């Protein structure tokens, strides 16, 4: 490298800082970069910066799970070295195995509960009945049903009047 070229490179580093370095890509095509720790021309020390350039995404479209957890840990400086594709695939296989094991255990548990209910070892779930306005036949409708209902055998519509409504009972 020639002397003028080194001088221009040194000047660019002092003015703009070091260039970003491509560290790796993930299976989705996202690219991960780092800008090493450097000193500005004013003498201020800028710490290392890590970031991702997402493929075909706008900044407001990020969602949980868009980036592998290993790369996200590297970006947040929870780990020193960037992950390898082998590590990511190994962890993905492990997560899939865990999902399958959880599914199997859940199915076994449901079968065991059904067996225990059948044998009478565990009490059956109680189905509660809602009482009050929510249990009325016209709940959620604009008007009541035309058919009167009652638990008593002596129900007659309109036979009861509230006290003090104009009837000539004991005053």
C-alpha positions in Angstrom: 0.0 0.0 0.0 1.4 3.4 -1.0 2.1 6.1 1.5 -0.6 8.5 0.1 -3.1 5.7 0.2 -2.3 5.0 3.9 -2.6 8.7 4.7 -6.0 8.9 3.1 -7.2 5.8 4.9 -5.9 7.2 8.2 -7.7 10.5 7.5 -11.0 8.7 6.7 -10.7 6.7 9.9 -10.2 9.8 12.0 -13.1 11.6 10.2 -15.7 8.9 9.8 -14.5 6.0 12.0 -13.8 2.5 10.8 -15.9 0.7 8.2 -18.5 -1.9 9.2 -17.3 -5.5 9.0 -19.5 -8.3 7.9 -19.5 -10.9 10.6 -22.0 -13.4 9.2 -25.4 -14.2 7.8 -28.2 -16.4 9.1 -30.4 -18.9 7.4 -33.0 -16.2 6.6 -30.5 -14.0 4.7 -30.1 -11.4 7.4 -26.5 -9.9 7.5 -24.8 -9.1 10.8 -22.1 -6.4 11.1 -19.8 -4.9 13.7 -18.0 -1.6 13.9 -15.0 -2.0 16.1 -14.1 0.3 19.0 -12.4 3.4 17.8 -11.5 7.0 18.8 -13.0 10.0 17.1 -10.9 13.0 15.9 -12.1 14.8 19.1 -10.5 12.1 21.2 -13.8 10.5 22.2 -13.8 6.7 22.4 -16.7 5.0 20.7 -17.4 1.4 21.9 -17.9 -1.5 19.5 -21.3 -1.4 17.7 -23.2 -4.5 16.5 -26.2 -4.4 14.2 -28.2 -6.4 11.6 -29.4 -5.5 8.1 -32.6 -7.4 7.8 -33.5 -8.8 4.4 -36.6 -7.1 2.9 -37.7 -5.5 6.2 -38.5 -2.0 7.4 -37.5 -1.0 10.9 -41.2 -1.0 12.1 -41.8 -4.6 10.8 -39.6 -6.5 13.2 -41.3 -9.3 15.1 -40.2 -11.7 17.8 -38.5 -14.7 16.2 -37.3 -12.9 13.0 -33.7 -13.4 14.1 -32.2 -16.5 15.6 -31.8 -16.2 19.4 -28.0 -16.8 19.1 -27.6 -13.9 16.8 -29.8 -11.7 18.9 -27.6 -12.6 21.9 -24.5 -11.6 20.0 -26.1 -8.2 18.9 -27.0 -7.4 22.5 -23.5 -8.3 23.6 -24.7 -11.2 25.8 -22.1 -13.4 24.0 -18.6 -12.5 22.8 -18.3 -14.5 19.6 -20.8 -14.7 16.8 -22.7 -18.0 16.5 -21.9 -20.6 13.8 -24.5 -22.1 11.5 -23.8 -25.5 13.1 -24.6 -24.1 16.6 -27.8 -22.5 15.4 -29.0 -25.7 13.7 -28.1 -27.8 16.8 -30.1 -25.5 19.0 -33.0 -25.5 16.6 -33.1 -29.3 16.6 -33.0 -29.3 20.4 -35.9 -26.9 20.5 -37.9 -29.1 18.2 -37.1 -32.2 20.3 -38.3 -30.3 23.4 -41.6 -29.3 21.7 -42.2 -33.0 20.8 -41.4 -34.2 24.3 -43.8 -31.6 25.8 -46.5 -32.7 23.4 -45.9 -36.4 24.4 -46.0 -35.6 28.1 -49.2 -33.5 27.7 -50.9 -36.4 25.9 -49.8 -38.9 28.6 -51.2 -36.6 31.3 -54.6 -36.3 29.5 -54.8 -40.1 29.3 -53.9 -40.5 33.0 -56.5 -37.9 34.0 -59.2 -39.7 32.0 -58.2 -43.0 33.6 -58.3 -41.4 37.1 -61.7 -39.9 36.4 -63.0 -43.3 35.2 -61.7 -45.2 38.2 -63.1 -42.6 40.6 -59.7 -41.6 42.0 -60.3 -37.9 41.1 -63.5 -36.1 41.3 -65.2 -35.1 38.0 -65.2 -31.5 37.1 -68.3 -29.7 38.4 -70.4 -27.9 35.8 -71.8 -24.8 37.4 -75.1 -23.3 36.4 -75.2 -19.5 36.1 -77.9 -17.9 38.2 -79.4 -14.5 37.9 -79.9 -12.3 34.8 -77.2 -14.2 32.8 -79.3 -17.4 33.0 -82.5 -15.7 31.8 -83.8 -17.1 28.5 -83.6 -13.7 27.0 -80.1 -12.8 28.1 -78.4 -10.8 25.3 -81.6 -10.3 23.4 -83.6 -7.1 23.1 -86.8 -8.5 24.6 -87.8 -11.5 26.8 -89.2 -14.8 25.5 -93.0 -15.0 25.0 -93.2 -18.2 27.0 -93.3 -17.6 30.8 -91.1 -19.9 32.9 -91.2 -20.7 36.6 -89.9 -23.2 39.1 -93.1 -23.0 41.0 -96.4 -24.7 39.9 -98.5 -21.7 40.9 -97.0 -19.1 38.6 -99.6 -16.8 36.9 -98.3 -13.9 34.8 -99.5 -10.5 36.1 -100.9 -11.8 39.4 -98.4 -10.1 41.6 -98.2 -6.3 42.1 -95.4 -4.6 43.9 -96.3 -3.0 47.3 -97.4 0.6 47.2 -98.4 0.5 43.5 -102.0 1.6 44.1 -103.7 -1.5 45.4 -106.0 -1.1 48.5 -104.3 -3.4 50.9 -103.5 -2.5 54.5 -102.3 1.1 54.6 
